[in-house]
Amino acid sequence: DAGITQSPRHKVTETGTPVTLRCHQTENHRYMYWYRQDPGHGLRLIHYSYGVKDTDKGEVSDGYSVSRSKTEDFLLTLESATSSQTSVYFCAISESLTYEQYFGPGTRLTVT
Amino acid sequence: ILNVEQSPQSLHVQEGDSTNFTCSFPSSNFYALHWYRWETAKSPEALFVMTLNGDEKKKGRISATLNTKEGYSYLYIKGSQPEDSATYLCAFYNTNAGKSTFGDGTTLTVKP
């Protein structure tokens, strides 16, 4: 299995609070991604990174920001959590944009 | 946002049945198509990476074909087993979009 961990694995937070999710890889892959999983929508891309300090938006980026200060870490921040951001968040990595992606175990986030 | 369609949305079959489902994507500027298998409460895992028109890939009882000119890929499962129950995702990479787009998946349930 690719070395990808996500923390925390579960979190409950209140509306309006900031939340940061962490993705850590030991594979030295260049590309890292954050997705959210919602019923009926499969996986939707939030943001992705193509190198240290290089990031770009996905299709559902509003309300989220990311940072990548090291190759191995990709952080996802919900600046002010809302109930619509209750979801399961998956991090993924790949060597190239066109190569298969390897997924982390997911983080279940509940915003009350 | 590129439209990647998977059909059917869900499928229920009996153990031993063979089945297939479809991933449709825009045929222009094609670069790669990935198939993933996603079991409940786990993370998606890559099955196949397909890049050439006419590609056929096989892994055990699961195989896939690719037609880039008409914009579709088929995934086949021969002699379905209960352990094949999962959601099967396709992800399409287009050179213009610069990143992969996932379909919503086909959820397969195999009854013993």
Boltz contact constraints between the chains, C-beta under 6 A:
constraints:
  - contact:
      token1: [A, 42]
      token2: [B, 102]
      max_distance: 6.0
  - contact:
      token1: [A, 42]
      token2: [B, 104]
      max_distance: 6.0
  - contact:
      token1: [A, 42]
      token2: [B, 105]
      max_distance: 6.0
  - contact:
      token1: [A, 43]
      token2: [B, 102]
      max_distance: 6.0
  - contact:
      token1: [A, 59]
      token2: [B, 1]
      max_distance: 6.0
  - contact:
      token1: [A, 98]
      token2: [B, 31]
      max_distance: 6.0
  - contact:
      token1: [A, 98]
      token2: [B, 32]
      max_distance: 6.0
  - contact:
      token1: [A, 98]
      token2: [B, 93]
      max_distance: 6.0
  - contact:
      token1: [A, 100]
      token2: [B, 34]
      max_distance: 6.0
  - contact:
      token1: [A, 100]
      token2: [B, 46]
      max_distance: 6.0
  - contact:
      token1: [A, 100]
      token2: [B, 49]
      max_distance: 6.0
  - contact:
      token1: [A, 103]
      token2: [B, 43]
      max_distance: 6.0
  - contact:
      token1: [A, 103]
      token2: [B, 44]
      max_distance: 6.0
  - contact:
      token1: [A, 105]
      token2: [B, 43]
      max_distance: 6.0
